[in-house]
């Protein structure tokens, strides 16, 4: 009978990376703080971290235009979608 128990153990779930599943569950629960674009206006100098073509970019510039309807932020030579912005700070 012990032989059957040993045989059955091989089919139990195996956690090769102890703690990994718990870390994943914790990361799923953490939410990013929603960015508030209302505190920025045309003429503000800003530092922006954003996602562009599979990479994270950083830029410092002056806001030229904010399009709430198209969800776009325009700097001197750059147009950034609100959804791509990871962080934005006044300089």
C-alpha positions as CSV (number, residue, x, y, z in Angstrom):
1,X,0.0,0.0,0.0
2,X,2.9,2.4,0.7
3,X,4.0,1.9,-2.8
4,X,0.7,3.3,-4.2
5,X,1.1,6.4,-2.0
6,X,4.6,7.0,-3.2
7,X,3.4,6.5,-6.8
8,X,0.5,9.0,-6.2
9,X,2.9,11.7,-4.9
10,X,4.4,12.2,-8.3
11,X,1.1,13.7,-9.5
12,X,0.9,16.3,-6.7
13,X,1.4,20.0,-7.8
14,X,5.1,21.0,-7.7
15,X,6.2,24.5,-6.8
16,X,9.7,24.8,-8.3
17,X,10.0,28.5,-7.6
18,X,8.9,28.8,-3.9
19,X,7.2,32.1,-3.3
20,X,6.9,33.0,-7.0
21,X,3.1,32.4,-7.2
22,X,2.6,34.5,-4.0
23,X,4.7,37.3,-5.5
24,X,2.6,37.2,-8.7
25,X,-0.6,37.5,-6.7
26,X,0.8,40.4,-4.7
27,X,1.9,42.2,-8.0
28,X,-1.6,41.7,-9.5
29,X,-3.2,43.5,-6.5
30,X,-0.9,46.5,-6.7
31,X,-2.5,49.2,-8.7
32,X,-0.8,52.1,-10.4
33,X,-1.8,55.5,-9.2
34,X,-3.9,57.2,-11.9
35,X,-2.1,60.2,-13.3
36,X,-3.9,63.6,-12.8
37,X,-3.3,65.7,-15.9
38,X,-5.6,68.5,-14.7
39,X,-2.8,70.0,-12.6
40,X,-0.7,70.7,-15.7
41,X,-1.3,73.5,-18.1
42,X,0.2,74.9,-21.4
43,X,3.6,76.5,-20.6
44,X,4.5,74.2,-17.8
45,X,8.0,72.7,-17.9
46,X,7.7,69.0,-17.2
47,X,9.8,65.8,-16.9
48,X,7.9,62.9,-18.5
49,X,8.6,59.2,-18.4
50,X,6.7,57.3,-21.1
51,X,6.5,54.1,-23.1
52,X,7.4,54.3,-26.8
53,X,8.1,51.5,-29.3
54,X,8.8,48.8,-26.8
55,X,11.0,51.0,-24.6
56,X,10.7,53.5,-21.8
57,X,11.8,57.0,-22.6
58,X,12.3,60.2,-20.6
59,X,11.9,63.8,-21.9
60,X,12.1,67.3,-20.4
61,X,10.1,70.0,-22.2
62,X,7.4,72.6,-22.2
63,X,3.8,71.7,-22.7
64,X,2.6,73.3,-25.9
65,X,-0.9,71.8,-26.0
66,X,-3.1,69.4,-24.0
67,X,-5.9,67.6,-26.0
68,X,-8.3,66.1,-23.5
69,X,-10.6,64.8,-26.3
70,X,-7.8,62.9,-28.1
71,X,-5.9,62.1,-24.8
72,X,-2.7,63.6,-26.2
73,X,0.0,65.8,-24.6
74,X,2.1,68.0,-27.0
75,X,5.6,69.1,-26.2
76,X,7.8,71.2,-28.5
77,X,8.7,68.3,-30.9
78,X,6.9,65.4,-29.3
79,X,3.3,64.1,-29.1
80,X,2.6,61.6,-26.3
81,X,-0.6,59.7,-25.6
82,X,-1.9,59.9,-22.0
83,X,-2.0,56.1,-21.9
84,X,1.8,55.9,-22.6
85,X,2.8,58.2,-19.8
86,X,4.2,56.4,-16.8
87,X,5.1,59.5,-14.8
88,X,4.9,63.3,-15.2
89,X,6.4,65.9,-12.9
90,X,6.7,69.7,-13.0
91,X,10.3,71.0,-13.4
